[in-house]
Amino acid sequence: MHLERVFRVEGLGVGAMSIPVVALWPLSAAFLSALLVLAAAFIPRTRSRGTVFFILLNASTTAWALAYALQLILAPELEPGVAGTATIEYWLFVMITFGIAGAPTYWFLFAAEHAGKTWWTTGWRLLLVHVPMIYTITVAITNPWHTAFVNQTHLGAETTYGPLAPPHQIMTFVLVLAGIYLLVSSEWRTRTRTGRRRAMVLLAAAMLPTLGGLLWTTRHATGLDVPVNLSPVLFPILNLVLAYQALRTGLADVIPVAAGEAFRTMADAAIVTNRHNVVATINPATERLMPEIQQGQDLARVLPVAALHPRGFESYCEFEFSRGEHAYWGRVIRIRDRNHRAAGSLVLLTDVTELRRTQARLVELNRDLEEHVADLERSRARADSRREELIELNEQLSEATKAKSAFLANMSHELRTPLNSIIGFTGVVLEGMAGDLNEEQKRQLDMAYGSAKHLLLLINDVLDLAKIEAGKLRVELAGTDAGDVIESVAAKTRPLADDKGIELRLEPPKTSLELNTDQFRLEQILLNLVSNAVKFTDRGTVRLSAHREPGGTVVFVVADTGVGLPEGRLDDVFREFEQIVPGSGSKLKGTGLGLPISRGLAAMLGGEIAVESSIGEGSRFTDRLPERLEPGSGSTLHTVFVDADRAASA
């Protein structure tokens, strides 16, 4: 086909030369690859290995395509068979072999570097990747001596591959496919639409030279009429796609521009020196923080720090120094050349004046805090000592209270007997059994009789409270009907209500409600509550009711329409000898022990008394008791209320 369609090239003093059309393909590919070499070599870029591998890839492709084009042009003049080492056929074959071996190798290395798999591009692995290239070049150069690689070097005759060719072909395809995988997968993993579109473009471009190589290698076995090897033609197309898709994303001039911008805008002072500690360049922050540092100075004279000496450390060190009122924190990073020799240093200086002042202030505050903590510890120790003293005093007070209560409980007979005798004899005299009395004698004896009964009531209340506090009040449990208790309490308090014109309303349980409790003490509690309600009610009603709540609780309620109590003094009504009269503040006749005794008795019966009240709306006392009180399940009241005014006047 190439003999029928030719270009005529005149000049160079050699007459006319025929160029086959098929040779224009590799010639164009060689020209494109050469342009990519120049572009990658002279456009501003980093000194990264990826760029170096890209240049070597295009250089290999250029050599491969150019030699292959010359081989196609000179094919009519070349002799079939194995060329000798002194022929042009041999050197074109060697040049093609360099391209065939180098292009897959540097394609894989470029893909590994771009994908971040840098362990393939350094050390012994880099040498390992060059093994297929060294093998191919070796067997190709020595082919005329053993003819075990190929049997001809030009297009004219059928090519026969020897036993050394399949290892070369396998290793070449493995490198190409591995590079395709690394490059495409790294772009695909970005998980962005742009990255995945770029991955698909790279995959399509990378498969072109692979398919071309497969077609050329299998052309005889498959019977395909392939007039030219497409691999050296398609590799430059792949390289062009790489230059656009991969190099533009960070392997060309982006990184140095970004690094320069970071050096210029960083807040820390940055100083670059050569191996002799002479300042090579500084950033604007250095001019602002330390204007005395200039390019061309010996940095050791400006910063007399031993660590700046080139042999003072291997790679990194830190130091601090002060100048006037300013403090600086410095870092020195050793810069090395490609041969790992010390080429200079990068010195970073940070103004830490405010930081050091803050740290000093923190130290001072920490010292003050430690002193404060020590004061708190001493105060806590004193408080603990005082608490122990108070505990001891409380124990003494509790013992004294128990002794007082025990004394009063034991003296109940001695106190009541003579008083009962006075009341009895006074009653006998008043009844005239000892003779007639005149009006004055009778009046005075009536006063003595009333005072004695009032004193007996007071003594009984005090003794009951003392027994409760001393835990000597006996509780006798028995079946008790709540309705009977209400009727009994009503019978005893109704005369008091009738005298004041107050309605005493009873609301017994609708069904039989029996408790296992002490009936006498329960009646004593309710009698105190109802009497107290009648006392503080001038008109209206006093209601006494009972009902059962879920959980085995029986509730007795005494509600009145009396004057009520201030909300802030509801707890005061349970204090001994405390009588609260809203409004006037005066005290009514009574001992002031009814409610404290009632609360203590309720506690002994396993219950509690609560009060709700407000001024002008009456009061509501609620006594909650267990439906069945087991022996020993009640409690004893040991609370001692101390009135400060009364204690001060005693």
PyMOL commands that set and color helices and strands:
alter all, ss='L'
color gray80, all
select helices_A, chain A and resi 21-42+49-73+75-77+88-114+118-121+123-129+131-141+143-146+165-188+193-217+219-222+231-245+247-249+254-265+284-289+299-302+306-308+353-410+412-430+439-470+482-500+519-535+567-569+571-574+594-604+644-649
alter helices_A, ss='H'
color red, helices_A
select strands_A, chain A and resi 6-10+16-20+269-274+279-282+316-323+326-336+342-351+478-481+503-507+514-517+541-549+553-560+608-613+619-626
alter strands_A, ss='S'
color yellow, strands_A
deselect
rebuild
show_as cartoon
